[in-house]
């Protein structure tokens, strides 16, 4: 038996996130803050190249190992199935679009910075509820997942905590949109 790199996009995303966290907690303590946190409202400078990069890279940065594990336990559970179904390039595109949307919305609406892959997690959760549906159908699994996960985030958004519930909701919206726009029965695209 041999070990197979079965989901290249998901696994590379995971390994990059682990590497960034290890480096930022050991050799390069300013790495995360400089390249993997998107500034909040009023903190984004159009002339700052680094700010533009963080529109995508904020999903790679994590505050600590608990934050990383809570995101990647679900990404590693759902991601390979989605990558097999949609293809590596499509999943990469969905991750980047979700990162951009959550990043831009954070810049426009919230004063705090944003880091972590929880928007991507919620994108994958909602997207996975579209497995095996036909055109013109709305899967009941989607409705239930929408109520449980996104509904829970709407309720949690009233809590005062350091969690970007809005990024979760935006990620769920992205996953819903991707699910409705693509027929999951199409052959995967590499």
GUVO-935805 format. One record per residue: residue number from 1; residue in three letters; y, z, x of N, C-alpha, C in turn. Coordinates in steps of 0.2 Angstrom, whole numbers, plus 2048, in hexadecimal, padded with zeros to 3 digits. Each point is the difference from the previous one (the first is absolute). Last residue first. Example, Ala and Ser with C-alpha at 12.3 -4.5 7.8 and 13.67 -1.06 7.14 Angstrom:
2
   num   residu   nc2   nc3   nc1   cac2   cac3   cac1   cc2   cc3   cc1
     2      Ser   7F5   823   840    806    801    804   805   803   7FC
     1      Ala   7E4   800   802    806    800    7FC   806   800   804
% end
This chain:
190
   num   residu   nc2   nc3   nc1   cac2   cac3   cac1   cc2   cc3   cc1
   190      Unk   860   7B9   7CE    800    804    807   807   801   803
   189      Unk   7F6   7FF   7E6    804    7FC    804   801   804   807
   188      Unk   7ED   801   7EA    805    803    804   803   7FB   805
   187      Unk   7F9   7F8   7E7    7FC    802    807   806   803   804
   186      Unk   802   804   7E6    802    7FA    805   7FC   802   807
   185      Unk   802   80E   7EC    7FA    7FC    801   800   7FB   805
   184      Unk   812   80F   7F8    7FC    803    805   7F9   7FC   801
   183      Unk   819   7F8   7F9    7FA    800    7FD   7FB   803   805
   182      Unk   81B   804   7FF    7FA    7FD    804   7FA   801   7FC
   181      Unk   815   809   7F9    802    7F9    802   7FA   7FC   803
   180      Unk   7FF   817   7F8    801    7FC    7FA   801   7F9   803
   179      Unk   7FD   811   810    7FA    7FF    7FC   801   7FB   7FA
   178      Unk   813   806   80E    7FB    7FC    803   7FA   7FF   7FC
   177      Unk   80F   80E   7F7    803    7F9    800   7FB   7FC   804
   176      Unk   7FB   817   800    800    7FD    7F9   802   7F9   800
   175      Unk   803   80B   814    7F9    7FF    7FF   7FF   7FD   7F9
   174      Unk   816   807   805    7FE    7FA    804   7F9   7FE   7FF
   173      Unk   808   814   7F5    803    7FA    7FD   7FE   7F9   804
   172      Unk   7FA   815   809    7FC    7FF    7FB   802   7F9   7FC
   171      Unk   80E   808   811    7F9    7FD    803   7FC   7FF   7FA
   170      Unk   813   80B   7FB    802    7F9    802   7FA   7FC   802
   169      Unk   7FE   817   7FB    801    7FC    7FA   801   7F9   802
   168      Unk   7FF   80F   811    7F9    7FF    7FD   801   7FC   7FA
   167      Unk   814   805   80B    7FC    7FC    804   7F9   7FF   7FD
   166      Unk   80D   810   7F6    803    7FA    7FE   7FC   7FA   804
   165      Unk   7FC   817   805    7FD    7FE    7FA   802   7F9   7FE
   164      Unk   802   80E   817    803    7FA    7FC   7FC   7FE   7FB
   163      Unk   801   819   80B    7FC    7FA    7FF   804   7FB   7FC
   162      Unk   806   817   808    801    7FB    805   7FC   7FA   7FF
   161      Unk   809   811   7EC    7FB    801    805   802   7FA   805
   160      Unk   806   80A   7E7    804    800    806   7FB   801   806
   159      Unk   7FB   7F5   7E6    7FF    806    805   804   7FF   806
   158      Unk   7FE   7EF   7EE    805    806    7FF   7FF   806   804
   157      Unk   7F1   7ED   801    807    7FE    803   805   805   7FE
   156      Unk   7E9   800   7F8    801    804    806   807   7FE   803
   155      Unk   7F9   7F5   7EC    801    807    7FF   802   804   806
   154      Unk   7FB   7E9   803    806    801    7FC   801   807   7FE
   153      Unk   7EC   7FB   80B    806    800    804   806   800   7FD
   152      Unk   7ED   7FF   7F3    800    807    804   806   800   804
   151      Unk   7FB   7EC   7F5    803    805    7FB   801   807   804
   150      Unk   7F5   7EF   80C    807    7FE    7FF   804   805   7FC
   149      Unk   7E8   802   802    803    801    807   808   7FF   7FF
   148      Unk   7F2   800   7EC    7FF    806    804   804   800   806
   147      Unk   802   7EE   7F1    802    806    7FD   7FF   806   805
   146      Unk   7F9   7EB   807    807    800    7FF   803   806   7FD
   145      Unk   7E9   7FC   801    802    802    807   808   800   800
   144      Unk   7F6   7F9   7EC    7FE    807    802   803   802   806
   143      Unk   802   7EA   7FA    804    804    7FC   7FF   807   801
   142      Unk   7F3   7F1   80C    807    7FF    802   804   805   7FC
   141      Unk   7E9   7FD   7F9    801    804    807   807   800   802
   140      Unk   7FB   7F2   7EE    801    807    7FE   800   805   806
   139      Unk   807   7E5   801    7FA    805    801   802   807   7FE
   138      Unk   809   7E8   7F7    803    806    804   7FA   805   800
   137      Unk   801   7E3   7FD    7FD    807    7FF   804   805   803
   136      Unk   802   7E8   803    802    802    7F9   7FE   807   7FE
   135      Unk   7F2   7F5   813    807    7FE    7FE   801   802   7F9
   134      Unk   7EE   80F   80C    801    7F9    7FE   807   7FF   7FF
   133      Unk   7F3   813   810    804    7FF    7FA   800   7F8   7FF
   132      Unk   7F7   80F   813    7FC    7FD    7FB   804   800   7F9
   131      Unk   80D   80F   810    7FA    7FD    802   7FC   7FD   7FA
   130      Unk   815   80C   801    800    7FA    7FE   7F9   7FC   802
   129      Unk   808   816   807    7FE    801    7F9   800   7F9   7FD
   128      Unk   807   803   816    7F9    801    800   7FE   800   7F9
   127      Unk   817   800   805    7FD    7F9    801   7F8   801   7FF
   126      Unk   80D   814   7FF    801    7FC    7FB   7FD   7F9   800
   125      Unk   7FE   80E   813    7FD    803    7FA   801   7FC   7FA
   124      Unk   80B   7F9   814    7F8    7FF    800   7FD   803   7FA
   123      Unk   817   804   802    7FF    7F9    7FF   7F9   7FF   800
   122      Unk   806   815   806    800    7FF    7F9   800   7F9   7FE
   121      Unk   7FF   805   817    7FB    803    7FD   800   7FF   7F8
   120      Unk   812   7F9   80D    7FA    7FC    801   7FA   803   7FC
   119      Unk   813   80D   801    801    7FB    7FC   7FB   7FB   800
   118      Unk   7FF   812   80F    7FE    802    7F9   802   7FA   7FB
   117      Unk   802   803   819    7FD    7FA    7FD   7FE   802   7F9
   116      Unk   814   809   813    7FA    801    7FD   7FD   7FA   7FC
   115      Unk   81A   809   803    7FB    7FE    805   7F9   802   7FD
   114      Unk   81D   800   7FC    7FA    7FF    7FD   7FB   7FE   805
   113      Unk   81A   80E   7FC    7FC    7FB    803   7F9   7FF   7FD
   112      Unk   816   809   7F2    7FB    802    805   7FC   7FA   803
   111      Unk   810   7FF   7ED    804    802    806   7FB   802   806
   110      Unk   7FD   7EE   7EB    7FE    807    802   804   801   806
   109      Unk   801   7EA   7F4    800    805    7FB   7FF   807   803
   108      Unk   800   7EB   80C    805    7FF    7FB   801   806   7FC
   107      Unk   7F0   7FF   812    807    7FF    802   805   800   7FB
   106      Unk   7E9   800   7F9    802    807    803   807   7FF   803
   105      Unk   7F7   7EC   7F8    801    805    7FA   803   807   803
   104      Unk   7F8   7F0   810    806    7FE    7FD   802   805   7FA
   103      Unk   7EB   803   80A    805    802    804   807   7FE   7FE
   102      Unk   7ED   7FB   7F3    801    807    800   805   802   805
   101      Unk   7FA   7E9   7FF    803    802    7FA   801   808   800
   100      Unk   7F6   7F6   813    807    7FE    7FF   803   803   7FA
    99      Unk   7E9   804   804    804    804    804   808   7FE   7FF
    98      Unk   7F0   7F4   7F4    801    807    7FD   804   804   805
    97      Unk   7FB   7EA   807    804    800    7FA   801   807   7FE
    96      Unk   7F1   7FE   811    807    7FF    802   804   800   7FB
    95      Unk   7EA   802   7FB    802    806    803   807   7FF   802
    94      Unk   7F5   7ED   7F7    802    805    7FB   802   807   803
    93      Unk   7F9   7EF   80E    806    7FE    7FD   802   805   7FB
    92      Unk   7EC   803   80B    805    801    804   807   7FE   7FD
    91      Unk   7ED   7FB   7F4    801    807    800   806   802   805
    90      Unk   7F9   7EA   7FF    803    802    7FA   802   807   7FF
    89      Unk   7F4   7F7   813    807    7FE    800   803   802   7FA
    88      Unk   7E9   804   801    804    804    805   807   7FF   800
    87      Unk   7F0   7FD   7EA    801    7FD    807   805   804   804
    86      Unk   7F7   804   7E9    806    7FC    800   801   7FC   807
    85      Unk   7EC   80E   7FB    801    7FD    7FA   806   7FB   801
    84      Unk   7FA   80F   811    7FB    7FB    7FF   801   7FB   7FA
    83      Unk   80F   812   805    801    7FA    805   7FA   7FB   7FF
    82      Unk   800   813   7F2    805    7FC    7FE   801   7FA   805
    81      Unk   7F0   811   805    7FE    7FC    7FA   806   7FB   7FE
    80      Unk   805   80E   812    7FB    7FB    802   7FD   7FC   7FA
    79      Unk   811   812   7FC    802    7FA    804   7FB   7FB   801
    78      Unk   7FD   817   7F5    801    7FA    7FC   802   7FA   804
    77      Unk   7FA   814   80C    7FC    800    7FA   801   7F9   7FC
    76      Unk   80E   806   812    7FA    7FE    803   7FA   800   7FA
    75      Unk   816   807   7FA    801    7F9    802   7F9   7FE   803
    74      Unk   802   816   7F9    7FF    7FB    7FA   801   7F9   803
    73      Unk   801   811   810    7FA    801    7FC   7FF   7FB   7FB
    72      Unk   815   801   80C    7FA    7FC    802   7F9   801   7FE
    71      Unk   814   80E   7FA    801    7F9    7FE   7FA   7FB   802
    70      Unk   800   817   805    800    800    7F9   802   7F9   7FE
    69      Unk   7FF   805   817    7F9    800    7FD   801   800   7F8
    68      Unk   814   800   80D    7FC    7FA    801   7F9   800   7FD
    67      Unk   80E   814   7FE    803    7FA    7FC   7FC   7FA   801
    66      Unk   7F9   812   80D    7FF    801    7F9   803   7FB   7FB
    65      Unk   804   800   818    7FA    7FE    7FE   7FE   801   7F9
    64      Unk   81A   7FD   804    7FB    804    804   7F9   7FD   7FE
    63      Unk   814   7F5   7FA    803    806    802   7FB   804   804
    62      Unk   800   7E5   7FF    7FE    805    7FC   803   807   803
    61      Unk   802   7E2   801    801    807    802   7FE   805   7FB
    60      Unk   7FE   7E9   7FC    7FB    801    805   802   807   803
    59      Unk   80D   7F5   7EF    7F9    802    7FD   7FB   802   806
    58      Unk   817   7F9   804    800    806    7FE   7F9   802   7FD
    57      Unk   807   7EA   809    7FC    805    804   7FF   807   7FD
    56      Unk   80D   7EE   7F6    7F9    7FE    7FF   7FC   806   804
    55      Unk   818   801   7FF    7FE    7FE    7FA   7F9   7FE   7FF
    54      Unk   80A   805   815    7FD    806    7FC   7FF   7FE   7F9
    53      Unk   80B   7F1   80F    7F8    800    801   7FD   806   7FC
    52      Unk   817   7FD   7FE    7FD    7FA    7FD   7F8   801   802
    51      Unk   80F   80F   80A    7FF    801    7F9   7FC   7FB   7FC
    50      Unk   805   7FD   818    7FB    805    7FE   7FF   802   7F9
    49      Unk   812   7F2   808    7FA    7FD    800   7FA   804   7FE
    48      Unk   81A   803   7F9    7FB    803    804   7F9   7FD   800
    47      Unk   815   7FA   7F3    800    7FE    807   7FB   803   805
    46      Unk   802   806   7E9    7FE    7F9    800   800   7FE   807
    45      Unk   7FC   819   7F8    805    7FC    803   7FE   7F9   801
    44      Unk   7FA   818   7F1    7FE    7F9    803   806   7FD   802
    43      Unk   801   815   7F6    7FE    801    807   7FE   7F9   803
    42      Unk   807   804   7E8    805    802    805   7FE   800   807
    41      Unk   7ED   804   7F0    806    7FD    7FE   806   802   804
    40      Unk   7E9   803   80D    802    800    7F9   807   7FD   7FE
    39      Unk   7EE   7FA   815    805    804    7FE   801   800   7F8
    38      Unk   7E9   7FC   80D    805    7FC    7FD   806   805   7FE
    37      Unk   7EC   802   813    803    803    7FB   806   7FC   7FD
    36      Unk   7F2   7FB   814    7FC    800    7FA   802   805   7FB
    35      Unk   80B   7FB   816    7FD    7FA    7FE   7FC   800   7FA
    34      Unk   80C   813   80A    804    7FA    802   7FD   7FA   7FD
    33      Unk   7F6   816   7FD    807    800    7FD   803   7F9   802
    32      Unk   7EB   803   809    7FF    800    7F9   807   7FF   7FD
    31      Unk   7FF   803   818    7FD    7FA    7FD   800   7FF   7F9
    30      Unk   806   813   80F    805    7FD    7FC   7FE   7F9   7FD
    29      Unk   7F2   80E   80F    802    804    7FA   805   7FC   7FC
    28      Unk   7ED   7FA   812    807    7FD    7FE   802   803   7F9
    27      Unk   7EC   807   80C    804    7FD    805   807   7FE   7FE
    26      Unk   7F2   80D   7EF    7FF    802    807   805   7FC   805
    25      Unk   7FF   7FD   7E8    7FF    808    801   7FF   802   807
    24      Unk   803   7E9   7F9    806    803    7FE   800   808   801
    23      Unk   7ED   7F2   805    805    7FF    805   807   804   7FE
    22      Unk   7EE   800   7F0    7FE    803    807   805   800   805
    21      Unk   804   7F4   7EC    800    807    7FF   7FE   804   806
    20      Unk   7FE   7E9   800    807    802    7FF   801   807   800
    19      Unk   7EA   7F7   7FF    803    800    807   807   802   800
    18      Unk   7F5   7FF   7EB    7FD    805    804   803   800   807
    17      Unk   805   7EE   7F2    804    806    7FE   7FD   806   804
    16      Unk   7F6   7EB   805    807    801    802   804   806   7FD
    15      Unk   7EA   7FC   7F9    800    802    807   807   800   803
    14      Unk   7FD   7F9   7E9    7FE    807    801   800   802   808
    13      Unk   804   7EA   7FA    806    804    7FD   7FE   808   801
    12      Unk   7EF   7F0   806    806    800    805   806   804   7FD
    11      Unk   7ED   7FF   7F2    7FF    803    806   805   800   805
    10      Unk   803   7F3   7EC    800    807    7FE   7FE   805   807
     9      Unk   7FF   7E8   802    807    802    7FE   800   808   7FF
     8      Unk   7EB   7F6   805    804    800    805   807   802   7FF
     7      Unk   7E8   805   7F7    806    7FF    7FC   806   800   805
     6      Unk   7E9   802   808    7FF    7FD    7F9   806   7FE   7FC
     5      Unk   7F5   805   818    807    800    7FF   801   7FD   7F9
     4      Unk   7E8   80B   809    804    7FA    7FF   807   801   7FE
     3      Unk   7E9   80B   80E    806    801    7FC   804   7FA   7FF
     2      Unk   7E5   801   803    806    800    804   806   801   7FB
     1      Unk   7E2   802   803    806    800    7FC   806   800   804
% end
